[in-house]
Amino acid sequence: ETGVTQSPTHLIKTRGQQVTLRCSSQSGHNTVSWYQQALGQGPQFIFQYYREEENGRGNFPPRFSGLQFPNYSSELNVNALELDDSALYLCASSPGQLFNNEQFFGPGTRLTVL
Amino acid sequence: AQTVTQSQPEMSVQEAETVTLSCTYDTSESNYYLFWYKQPPSRQMILVIRQEAYKQQNATENRFSVNFQKAAKSFSLKISDSQLGDTAMYFCAFMKGGSQGNLIFGKGTKLSVKP
């Protein structure tokens, strides 16, 4: 059984650019959640997708957007990058059929904005 | 809004000893779940243990156990027989019941296990 994978592992962008991060959910999981983890902090919820629809959103501006595809993989897009967007971005998948399932995390993408 | 507080930024313990990590939370919900996650230097967040709020019995997973005090809104993690591989950041997290939703994390405790 393949776990949650994310790509790329790390990347560097400059302020004002746009970035797309990718996540492949664990086999059989139809729910994907994205989190931002700033250095020295706990992860903060960005949004969640369930069966290709946004299913909840944290306190992040609209320049953070996402997609979920029919195979349940997902993308996180961030437009107009700011220095404060530098963080580890974590993706987590869960089965979704029942509530309060365990979320399985990927290794994350380290984004640096210069 | 729910909040999770971890008051110990760093802790250390000798190999084979026992250590307890503290967590308090604030919520007006009656149905919720609490979690402890481990994040080693490899960055992959791994679930250590989970507690349903409606269960009075404290959860246990091998060397890991919790002390869940619902009235005090306290959820501490005890690691027995600490091993070098336990060195990691530990995050306490809250999830509202009846949702598929988001985890609310504390700021974490950095645990170092010394030989």
Interface residues (C-beta under 8 A of the other chain):
Chain A: T31 S33 Y35 G40 Q41 G42 P43 Q44 F45 Q48 Y50 N55 G56 G58 L88 L90 A92 S94 G96 F99 N100 N101 E102 Q103 F104 F105 G106 P107 G108
Chain B: V4 Y33 Y37 S42 R43 Q44 M45 I46 L47 R50 F91 A93 M95 G97 G98 S99 Q100 G101 N102 L103 I104 F105 G106 K107 G108
